[in-house]
Amino acid sequence: MAKRALRVAVFGGSFNPIHVGHLIVAEEAAERLGLDRVIFVPAGQPPHKGAEGMAPAAARLEMVRRAIAGNPRFAASDVEVRRPGKSFTVDTLGTLRKRLPAGTELFLVIGEDAAADLPGWREPGRIMELARPVVAAREGAARGAVARLRRMMPRGRGPETVAVRVDVSATDLRSRIASGRSVRYLVPEAARRVIERRGLYREGAR
Ligand code: ATP
């Protein structure tokens, strides 16, 4: 009997820090699409975000690794953290595809806000050839991103969607920490301990 092709999603982001929004969206995508694996890929130097307020890549990778530990479907990749220079999704997908068994079906998990930006990323057409987008609903994101991606994709190959809504953003978490407020339950406990131990995001922290 022919073996079913592996179904793997790539979930990129700055994860500065990783929060429950990321985890809930990834779990929902895995369940809804029957994914074998979701690979979290923290960005080394995100091309669309300045270094201001960005925790060191090693710290963001550590938070991701600790936050996903124990979920057999979740994995973390250091492919962007190790790559010198800016990270582009098209390169990351190309690299990961080569490492996965031939025939693997690849997906790209992105929030609705990022989906609205995707047409402006490097080689968006190639990105969508390599991986089918899985767009997660997000508060405050401009409407229409899914329809726009559908128009850019070959007929009959629209983006998948994840409807669960979790109104948490890393920007808000960083400002909570900087002003001494609690992020307990918004950030997975194991990641929160890394933030405390390393003194991340405190006012004046670099
Ligand atoms: P920041 O506030 O610093 O921009 P963020 O909370 O958007 O951070 P990122 O690490 O930049 O987190 O996000 C990685 C990916 O996860 C992006 O595609 C983003 O759209 C998506 N994402 C993050 N938080 C949510 C959420 N609450 N719901 C849906 N998608 C999300």
Residues whose N, C-alpha, C, O or C-beta is under 5 A from the ligand:
A	BS01	ATP	G12 G13 S14 F15 N16 G21 H22 V25 V109 I110 G111 E112 D113 A114 A136 A137 R138 V166 D167 V168 S169 A170 T171
